[in-house]
Amino acid sequence: MEKRILELAVEALQGQKAVVEADIEWIRAQLSGGIRADKPAISTPAVRKRRGRTAAQRKAQSEKMKAYWAAKARAAEKPVPVKPKKGPKHSAASKAQSERMKAYWAKWRKENESKTNA
């Protein structure tokens, strides 16, 4: 594994060496007033060219974003509706619920009494 890493490093450095040597050659030619006026193609690194957007695309995007932020600003101005708090239960409803729960647990205890005593 380490050997493969070193081999890859050597390959990368040799590529850089070729670029540096081409640059040195170009500089020497410029100093001596040589024939080569432009830099060799090898010295320019391979850069992925990004596709730009057209003016119409930029304008459309600008309009969309302006509308988006305007809508956000309008939404921020409107107060958020607040839900009314639930009040306490009426005493009759509360008493009825209490009676239902007492009956439920009494029935449960009666049914499970034999299971716990066994």
N, C-alpha and C positions, 0 to 999 in steps of 0.2 A: 504494500500500500504506500509506504513512504517513498519507495523508488518511483512509483507512478507520479506522485506529487512533485518530486524533484524533476522528472522528465517534463511535466507540464510547465513547471517554472522556467526550465531552460528554453522551451519552445516560445514562451511568452517574451522572455528577455531577448531572444534572437530576433523576434519581430520588432521589438523596440530598438534593437541595435541597428537594424536596417533603416528604420525611420531616422534615427540620429545621424547615421552616416550620410544619408541623402541630404539632410539639413546642412551638415558640415560642408558637403560638396557644393551645395547651392550658395552658401555664404562665401566660400572661397572663390567661386565664380564671380560673385558680385564684387568682391574686393579686388580681383584682378581685372575687372572690366570684361569678363568673359561673355560668351555668346548667349548663355542661358539667362533669359530675363525673368522667367517665372519659376516658381518653386516646383519641384518635381511632384507628381501626383501621389507618390508613395508617402510623402510626409504628412499629408492630410489624413487624419484618422477617419475611419468609417463612422460617420455620425448618421443616425437614423433621422431622416427629414420628417418633420411634423407637418401634417396638413393644416393649413390655416383656414380660417373661415372667411367667407366673402363678406363684403360690406353689408349686403342685404341680410345675411345670417346674423351678423353682429347687431344690426338694427332691430331685427325681429326679437332677438334675445333680450336686448335692452328694453324694448316695449313690454315684453312678458314680465321682466323683473320689476319694472316700474309699477305695473298693475298689481303684481304680487305684494310688493311692499305697501302700496296704497291700501290694499285690502287689509293687510295686517294692521296698519295704522287705524283704519276705521274700526276694526274689531277691538282694538285696544281702547278706543274711546267709549264704546258701548259698555255700560255696566253689566256685569255678569249677574244673571238672575239668581236670587238666593232662595233656596227652598225654605218654606216655613217649617219651623221646628214642630215636631209632634208633641202635643201636650200630654199631660198625664192621663192615664185611662180613667174612665168614669168609674165611680165606686161600684156601680152595679156590675159592670163588665169585669172589673177586677175581682169582685167577690165570686162571680160565676166561674171564672177561671180557677180561682183558688179551690172552690168546691170540686171542680172536675179533676184537678190534680190530686186532691186528697183521696177522692174515690179511686183514681187510677193506682196510686201507690198502696192503698189499703188492699185492693184486689191483687196487686203484684205480690205483696207480702204474704197474703193468704195462699196464693198459688205456690210460692217458693218456700213456704214454711217447712214443708215436709222434706224438701231437698237439703236445707241447712241443718235440720235435726238428725238426719240420717247418718 
